[in-house]
């Protein structure tokens, strides 16, 4: 329960900085994908920046900072690993969307059902990656995670 309260506190404190950095983060992602595909991609000036990507990073950082049972250097290492992984997944999702748009431009639009399935599947990494990376990096310090205790078994000698 205390972890969840610390998480809520950190998430609340990080919400405004994530809101302010969302546009910059989106431009960074677009610039990275532009370099990879060799086509200049510009954000739509009429639309607001996508807040979900920056908020997911903020929630991940809040999860790491709330895990006070982990040593401080491990928490900061987890923050750096997680930001790198989450940014990489956002770029991969953007590349997949760019590929689909290019395919649609050449072959015509996909059926609405296929596009809806693609959009639903492309949101799964965004929603599940933060908790998954957190469990991978800091899960061993959470009190509710069972820790496996493996005993070293000595090899038996055969009677040959």
Secondary structure, DSSP 8 states (H G I E B T S, - for coil): -HHHHHHHHHHHHHHHHHHHHHHHHHHHHHHHHHHHHTS-----TTS---HHHHHHHHHHHHHHHH-TTS-HHHHHHHHHHHHHHHHHHHHHHHHHHHHHHHHHHHH----HHHHHHHHHHHHHHHHHHHHHHHHHHHGGG-TTS---------------
